[in-house]
Amino acid sequence: MATNAYQNFYRKFTKKVLDKIVSPQVLGDTQVLESKLNIENPERHPICYVIQDDSTSNKVLIDNETEKRHLSSAFAPLSFGDYQEDDSFLTLEASKKNASSFYPDKLIRLVEHLLRHPEADVLLVPVTVLWGRAPENEDSWYKALMADAWTKPTGIKQALNITLYGRENFIEFHQAVSLRQLIQTATELTPNFSPAHYVVTELNTLFNQYKEAILGPDLSDRRNVINKLMMTDAVKEAILTESIHKKISISEAENLAKSYLDEIVSDFSYSTIRFADIALTKLWTQLYDGIAVHNFDMVRELSKDYELVYTPCHRSHIDYLLLSFVIHRRGLMVPHIAAGINLNLPAVGQIMRGAGAYFIRRSFSGNALYTAVFKEYVHSLLSRNTPLEYFVEGGRSRTGLLLPAKKGMLAMTIQSHLRGDSKPIAFIPTYFGYEKLLEGASYIKELGGQKKQAESLFGLLKSIQKIEKVFGKVHVNFGEPVFLDELLKKNHAPKHVGLHEELPAAVKETVNAAAEDILENINKAVVINPVSLISLVLLNAPTHSLAERDVLQRLEQFRSFLKQHRYDARMQITDLSNHEIIQYAIKLKQIEFVEHDNERWVKVCETQDALLKYFSNNILHTFILAALIAQLLKAQLAEGNAEVDAAELKAQVLQAYPELKKQFFLKWPEAELPAEIDRALAYFEAEQTVQLQDQHIHVTAADEHLKLLSAFADLYALNLKAV
C-alpha cells in the first residue's frame, strides 16, 4: 500500500511539473482511432496503451493526451469480467523485479486470461514518444546535440530531455491491434512457443518500424559501416578480381576499395540533422515568404510499409536541403542523398555527409571495383530500410523543363531490391515550384553560352552573401507514388537477380518504365504559381509586354482553362486574383508597369526574360496539347479553311503526339488522347473560339476570339522551337 501511495504521489508530482514545461505535439491523424476507442462507444473493447520502455514522464504525457481526446485514461484500472490490473499500460521490457522473466508479467496474465475466455479481447494501442524530434521551431544550438535517438535514455538523459525539449516533444498514437488476433496468429504459426513471445516480437517490430520511419535505421558509425562492407562477399570478390586484372597485390586492391568507400559513404549524425534544422530555419525565414507543402500525408502512410525512394525534379542546389527539411519537420527520417562528387567541398562536404549525403562520381568509366563497392553500399542502405533520394534527371535543369532520365541509380536500386532483404519500394516523385532561383544569374550566363562554373566553397559563400528576401514562396508537392513491385509484375521480371548477373530484358524494361512514370508523375504534381502563370502570358506576347487589360484577360483565360481542363488532381493553382498576380510579380522585381499610348502596360523587367522563360517552362506541359490543337486550327484558318473535320484534326494530333509526349513527359497514353482533345475543344467552344457541329469544327473569325486561339498557337510555335 505504501508503494502504491508513493507511486500515486510521484505521478501527480510529475504531472504538475510536466504540465508547466512540456507541450507535446501529436503527429498524424488520430480521428479514426479516437472514434473507435472513445469512452462513449458502447462496442469498444478494453484498451491497453503499449510502450517500449518504462518511463513515468512518458506515461504521464500519454495519459494527458488520452484525457484530451476522450479516450479511457491510461492510468485507469484495466478491468473487464473478473480481470483487474492497476493501470492500462503495457510496458514491453520485462520486469526488473523478475530477472528471469523474458516477457512482461502483465502480458502473460492477459494472454492467460484470454486463453481461458475466448469471448474476451483487449485492444493494444502502441504509442511512440520521442524528445527533441518534434516539428517545431528550434533556437538552441546545444539542443541539436541532444536529440532523441534509438537508445533508451538514462534517468539523467530523460531529465535533460524534459528540460531541453519541453516544446519539442512528440507523441504518436498508432492503430489499435487486437490481442485476441495476435494470440490466434501465434497459435497457428508458432504452436510450440508461448503466445507472449509472438506478441512481444510483433509489437517490438511495429515499434521499430514506427521509430525507423521517424529516426531512420539504427546506423553504426561510419568506420564500422565501411569495415562491414569490406567484409561482404561482393566486395571481397571485386577486390580479388581487381588484383588479378590490374596485377596488383590483394592488399593494394583492398586499400583502393577502402579509399572508394571512404569517398562514398555518408557519416549520418542526428546532431548534424538538428544543427541543419536550426540553420535552415533561419535561411528559409530570410530567403522565402513561406514553404507550402502538398500531399505529405500520403508519404507518412507509405513510410510504415515501404522503402521510400524520393525522386524529385532538380532545379536548384536548394532542392535537397529543402526536401530534407520538409521531411524532417513533418516527423519522418531524412533520406540519404546521392550527391555529385563535385559537391564534396572542404567543410561543406563533411556537413553534407552528416546530413546523410553519400557521394557518387559522374561516371564510373568502366571501373569495376568502384562499381562493386558503390552497389554494395546502396544495397546495404536498402537492406536497412534507409530512405533514399536521388535526382533521376542527373543534373539541374537549366531551362525549367524536365530532363531525360539518367537511369543508373534507378537500375542499381531495382537490382538491389531483386537481390532481396528490402521492403517493397515506393518511388516518391516530387515537384519543386520556385518563384525565383538562387542560381538565376549563373543560369542566364550558361544559357548565353558561358561555360558551367564548377562548384567551390568560394562560389557558395559568394552566393550566400548575395541573398536578399525577394524569392517569394516555394512549393513542395509530393506526386503520385510509383510502386516497383507493380512494374516488375507488369513486365514479368524475375523475382531474383544476382549481383553479377546481366540485367534481364524484363528488368531493363522495368527501369525504363519506372523512369518514365517518375518523370510523368513529377509533371502531374505541377504547381501553377503566380510567376509561372504571368511568365507564360508575357513571354508569348510581342516585345514581352501587353496592355494591363490584356494581361488580366489572358490570365483569366489561362486560369479558366486549367480549372476546366485540370492536368491532374494533384496539380496546385495559385489562389491569388489576377490583379494580385501582377502586383506579386512586381514585388519580386520581375515585371513592371510602363506607359504606352496613354495606357498602362505590363512589361518584363530588363534581364528577367531568360529567368521568366525558366518558370513558364515549368508549367508549359499543362498547356502544350491544347496549344498543338490551336496551332493546327490556326494553320487551317491561314489556308482559308474556317471549317475543319474533327476526325482529321484528331489524326494530326495523334501523329504529332508521340514526340510531344517524349519531350514534355505528358501523362496521357494514346488511347486516352481523343477524350483529351474533346475536352480542349470544349474549352475553346466555351470561349466562343470554335463551334462544334456534326463532327466539324468551325473556327470563329472574329478578332477578339482569334486572339485566344493565337495565344495558344503561339505557345506551341514559340516553345517547341526552344525545345
Summary of the structure (lengths in Angstrom):
residues: 723
radius of gyration: 30.0
end to end distance: 81.4
largest distance: 101.1
contacts: 2306
relative contact order: 0.06
helix: 53%
strand: 14%
